[in-house]
Amino acid sequence: KNRRAKEEPEIIELAATDPMHAMAEPGGALDPPPPPSPAAPTPPVQWPKDGSLDPPPSPSPVAQPPPVEWPEDGVLTRDWVASFTAALDWCSRSIPPDQLPSVLSADFVRRLVVAAAVILHREPNIVRVDPRPDQSVVVVGDVHGQLHDVMFLLRDAGFPSEERIFVFNGDYVDRGAWGLETLLLLLAWKVFLPNCVFLLRGNHESKYCTSVYGFEQEVMVKYKGQGTQVYRKFLRCFEDLPLASIIAGCVYTAHGGIFRGAVVLPSKRSKRAKKGHKYKAGPTDDSTTLKLGSLDELLKARRTVLDTPYEGSNLIPGDVLWSDPSLDKGLSLNNERGIGLLWGPDITQQFLYTNNLKLIIRSHEGPDARDKRHDLLAMDSGYTIDHHVACGKLITLFSAPDYPQFQASVDRYNNSGAYIVLSPPDFATPDFHTFQAVKPRPKAHPYYDFEDVIDSDEELNLGAMDTGTSSS
């Protein structure tokens, strides 16, 4: 049974303005300002100077903004982030993709990515987010290069601030037309507020996925001869992204979810194997020996890999990024994906109980993936509650509305996106906020063959493919 909502094919036209282009101070009014004239690009935005919480009035339309400059002292300000956001929005609406360097030079991109990577590299595999009593935490799922929906989400939730922490659960790029701009925007927020913005890794922050689902080609189109160098900077940054977070000591978030523990197994002899050599590994072909991993094992896992291994000794990162919940009890190998695990409600209960947690928030499955999994709820509203056990809940959160942006079928999913707000004193009680896609989207072309490429990660069997990944 196809669970898509039937509608005419999406017509992606050039939008004159994004209703969320004017940025307010945190806690500001959420009503969009009146749009400028139909042919006008989105102008740079000025933050209120008087400390008011109201959004600034719509400024007059302007021509192409000047090239964005990296601050001489490397210190970002809220004004700088606002102007940068406006420049990204203007570029997405007003110039061809290969003219992006006229506003965002390759050197600027490298500086921003490296500045963020330095911060990310220092963070542990599990970032501890310990909000004060006056702070709330916003959790965001997959966004997949849908820049204008991310801009709306940031405004709707209230921008990151000392009172509002954001945790992003991965999958910033691929499929959508503005993965580069989306990731740069979030990296800018990370550099500006490193202790209030946390970016976790998704399975699409990898060499293999970005080569299949568009991000690599997007970078090459936008930066041409300098594209390879820019793309390599992004790949290095991907390796530095943390794998999970624990919020207020009671909420675990990760892109895919739960992971196995390491098991000592005899090695399979190979040409390179030394006599008597043994390696630590989670089993790749025997579900009977699987056991639930510990947070300590996750902390010690090696995350600095371009593609998470599906065999060998370093399987925990792949589990965290690729695993899926199931209604069947126990742990089993995720044979549909060829990497990661499937886990049942009993494992959710065990994980929560063992680690004194109350809530798991994972992402990874959009409407296309859930369309093929009739044992679980459809991803129509941006979130599903997949397990409800004695110790708490397991939630799947997806923040890309009307996903994927490019669809071959005339029957679009028309899903909502969602984000979660966790507030004191009970951070384990999620407040769900759903939203629709910003329409019409600016005119854009896909950077991957969306008609013939594998429709969903659910069908992506990495175990049957040579990704060039080391197995150690």
N, C-alpha and C positions, 0 to 999 in steps of 0.2 A: 504494500500500500504506500503510495506516494503522499507524504505529508506536507508537500509544498502548498502555499496559497497561490491560486491561479490568478494571473494578471497579464496584461500586455507586456511585451518585452520592454526592459528599461531603455529609455532614450536619454543618453547622457549628453546634455547640452551645456554650453558655456553659461555659467551663472554670473550675473552681474555683480552680486555681492553675497557674502556669507552673513547670515543674520547674527552670527556670534563674533564678528570681527572686532567689535569694540570690547576691550578687556577692562573689567572693573577691579577695584581693590577687593581682596578676599572678603566674602560676606556681602558683596554688593548686590544690587538689584539684578534679577535674572531676565528681565524683559529686554529683548533686542532693540537696538535703536532703529529709527527709520532708515531704509536703504537709500543710497545715493541714486543718481540718475542711472537708467538701465545700462548705459555703455561704460559706466565709470568703474575703474579698478578699485580695489580696497586700498585706502591710503594708510600710511603709518598711523599708529595710535599713540596718543599721549595719555599717560596715567594722570589721575587727578592729583593736583599739586597741593590742594587745601586739606587733604586727609579725609575728604568726604567719601562715602561708600557708594555714591551713585555713579553709574557709568558716564563717561564723558559723552558729550553730544557728537553726532556724526560729523567728522571734519569734511572739508570740501575735497572732492576728488583731486588726485594728484597724478603726475606721470610716474614713470618707473622710479622706484626708490634708489638711492645711491647704493653702491656695493656695501654689504655688511662688513664692518671692520671688527676684528678681534681686539678687545681692550688691551692697551699697552701693558697694564699691570696684571692682566689675566683675570681680573675680578669682575664678575657679572653683577648687574643691578636689575631691579625689577623693571625699570624703564628700558633697559637694554633688551630684556626678554620680551617685553611688550612689542618693541619695534621689530625685533627678530621674528616674532609670530606674525606680525602684519606683513613683513616682507615675504615670508613663506606663503602666506595666503595669496598675496598679490601675484607672486610667480606662478602659483598653481592655476590661476585664472587668466592670466594676461599675456604670457609668453610661451613659446614652444619649449618643451623639456630641454632641448639641447642649448637653449639660451640661459639656463639657470646659472651657469658660471658668471654671467654678467652681473649678478647680484650676490651669489655665494661662490666665491672663488674656491678652487681646489685647495689652495693653501689654507683658507679659512676653515674649510671642512676638516682638514687634517688637524688643525689646531684644536678645534672643538672636540673632535673624537678622542684625540690623545689626552686632552685635559680631563675628560670624563673617564677614560680608561684608567688613568692614574688613580682616581678615586675608587673606581670599582675594584681594581686589583687589590686594594688594601682590605676590602670587605671579606668576611669569611663566607664559606659556602652557605651557611644559614645566618641571615642578618636578623638580629634581635631588635625589634621595634617596641620600645617601651614608652608609650605615650604618657604624658602627664595627665592629671585629672581635668585639665582644661583643653586637652587636645583630642581631636577625632581622627580616625584613619579611614581613608577612601581606598578601596581595593578595586582594581581594574583588570579585566580579562583581556583576551586577544583583541587587537585593534587592526592589524593587517594592512597598514598603509592607507587607512581611510582618514586622511588628515583632517578634513572638515568635521567629521564626527568626533575626533579626538579634541579638536578645539571647542566644539560644543560641550563635550563632557567636562572639560576643565572649567568652563564658565558655569555650567549647570551645577556642578558639585562645589564650586568655589575653588579658586586657584590655590596651589600649594602655598603654605605659609607656616609661620611658627605655631599656629593653632590648628593647622590641617595637614596631616601627613598623607602622602600617597604611596601605595605599593602597587606596582604594575607587574602583572603575572606572566609577561613574555609574549612572544609573537607580535612584534612591532612591524615587521616587514613581510613582503611577499603577497601576491595576489592583487592587492590594491595598487593604484597608480602612483601613490606618493609615499612609499615606504621610506625613502631617503629623507624626505622632509619631516615625516612623522618621527622617525628616530632622532633626527637632529634636534627637533623641538624638545623631546623628552630628555635628551642628553644635556641640553641647555638648562633645563630645570634642575637636573641632577647637579650640574656644576654650580648653579646659583644657590641651591638649598640642599647640600649633600646629606644633611641629617633629617630632612623632611621629605625627600623623594628617593624611593628605592625601586630599582629596576632589576627584575629577575629575568633569567634566561628562559626562552621558550624553545621548542624543538625547531622552529624556523630560524632561529639565530644560529645557523650552521652553514657550512660550505655546501653540503649536498642540497639541502632544501632551497637555499637561495639560488642555486644553479638551475633548479627545476621550476620553481614557482615565481621567478621574475626579478628578484631583487638585484642579482648580479647584472642582468641585462639592463635593468633600470639605471644602475650606476654607469654602465658603459655608454648608454645613450646620452645621459645627461653630462658626462664628463669626458667622453670621447678618448683622446690620446692619454689623458691623465686618469682615466677610469680605473685601470688596473691598480694603480697605486692607492686610489681612494678606496676601492673595494677591499684591498688588503688591510687597510686601516680599520675598516668596519669588522672584518673577520677577526682581527686581533682583539678588538673591543668585545666581540661576542664571547671570546674565551674568558674574559674577565668578569662577565656577568655572574652574580651569585645564583644559587640554585633554588633557594627557599627562604622563607621568612617565618618567624614566630612573633606574633603580635600580642602584646600585653600578657605574655606567658600562657595564653589559652587558645590561640588561633594559629594554625599551620597553613601556610599558603605555598604552593608550588605549581608549576605549569601543568604537569601531568598528574603528579600525586605521590603515591606510596612507592616504596622501593624494597628490594631484597637485601638480606644480609650477605656478607662475603662468606664463601665456603671454601675450605681447602680441598682441592681435588687433584688427583694425579694428572700430570700433563699428558697430552697426546704427543707422541714422538713426531718430530718433524726434522727437516734438514738442518734447522738452526737450533734444535733442542739439544741441550747438554744432557749427558747421562745423569739420571737421578734428579733432573730438574722438576720442580713442582711450582704451581702457581696458584694464587688465590683467585677464585672465580665463582660467580653465581652460575649455576648450571644452565646451559643453553638448550638442552634437549630432554630434561627430566624434571617435570613439575613436582615429583614426589619429594625432592630434597630442598625445595624452596622454603625459606623462612623469612619472616618479616625483619627488615633492617632496623637498626637503631639510629637515633639522631647523632650519636657519637661517630658511627660509621659514615654517615652523610657528611659530617664535618671534615672527615679525613679523606674523602674521595677526591680524586684529581679531576678538576673541572676544566682545566686548560687544554681542551681538545677541540679541533675544528669540527669534527663530527663525533657524536657520542658513540662508543663502540657497542656493537650488538653481540659480541663474543669476547672472551678473554677475561682479564682480571679487573677491568675498570667498568663494571656494568651499572653501578649505582647512578651515575649521571644520566645514562640512557633511560633508566627506570623513572627517574624523577621527571624527565621531560616528555616521555612517550607513553606512560602507563595510563590505563583507563579503569574506571569502576565497572563492576558487574553485579548482577543480582545473585549469581552463583557463589556459594561459599568457598572460602579459601583463596590461595594464591595460585595462579597458573600463568603459563607463558602467553604473551599476547601474539598469537600466531598470525592474526590478521595484519598486524603491523610488521611482524618480524623483529620486533625490538620491544623491550619493556614488558610489563605485566598486566594481568587482569586481577582485580581483587574484589572480594565480596564484602557484605555488611559485617561479617564476623571479624574481618581483618581491620575494617574501619574502627570497630569497637575496641579491638586489641591495641591499635595504634593510639587511639585517644586515651585509653585507660593507662597504658604503659607510660605515656609521656605527660600525663595529667593535663590533657587538652580537652577542649569542648567543641571545636569546630575545625573542619578542613575546607579550605576554599581552593579549588583547582580550576583549570580552564581547559584549553586544548581541543574541545569538541564543539564545533559550530553546528548550524542547522543541517549542513550537508553530511557531516559525520553521523549525526543522530538520525537522519533520514534512513540510514542503513542499519540502525540498531533499534529494533522494535521492542527490545526488552526494557529500554529506558525511555524516559520522557523526551518529547520533541523539544528542540531548542528554539521555541517560538518567542519567548519573553525575555531572552538574554540570560536566564539562569534556570537551573533545575535543582531540586533537592533530591539527590540520588539515594542516599542512605540516611535513615533516621534510627539511631541506635540508643542504647541506654545512656551512654556518655555524651552524646551530642549528634551532630549532623555532618554530612558530606555534601557540599554544594559545588556544582559546576557553573562557572561565571564566564559569560561571553559578551564582549563589549563592542563588537562590530555589527551595527545594524544593517539590514538589507545586504547580507553577505552571501556569497562573495560578490565583489563589485561587478565583475564580468561573469556572466552566466550564459551558457550555450542554450539552455532550455527557455522556452517562453514562460514556463511556470516558475516564477521566482519564489524564494522562500519568504521574503517580506518579513523577516524576523526583526524583533526589537533588539536593541542592545541594552545592557544593564551595567550598573556599578553598585558596589555595596559600601555603605557607611557604617563603621563601627564606632560607637560613642560610649563615653563613660556614663555610669560606672560599670555597666555590663558589656564589655567589648565582645563577648561571645554571642550577642544577639544581633544578627545582621538586619540592617535597614536597606531594603532593595529599592533602587531607583531605575526605572526603565525609560528609554528614550528612542525616538525614531531617527532615521537617517536624515541628514541635512540634504534637502533636494531643492532644485536640481543640482546634481554634481557638475563640476566643471567638465568640459569636454576632455576626454583622455583616451589613450589607447593602452591595451594591456601589454605587458612585457613578457608574457609567456603564452603558450598555445593553450588557452583555456578550453578550447573545444576538444582537443585530443589528449591533453595531459591528464594524468590520474586525477579524478574529480575531487577526491578527499584523501587526507592523510590516512584515513581508515583503511584504504586499499594499498597503502605504500608499504610493501614488504621489504624492509631494509636487509633482512637476513638473506634474501635471494639476490641482492645487488652488491656489486663491488663499489663501495664508496671511497675506497682508498684510505680508510681509517685504520690506524694501528689498533691492534687488539690488546694492547697492554696499557 
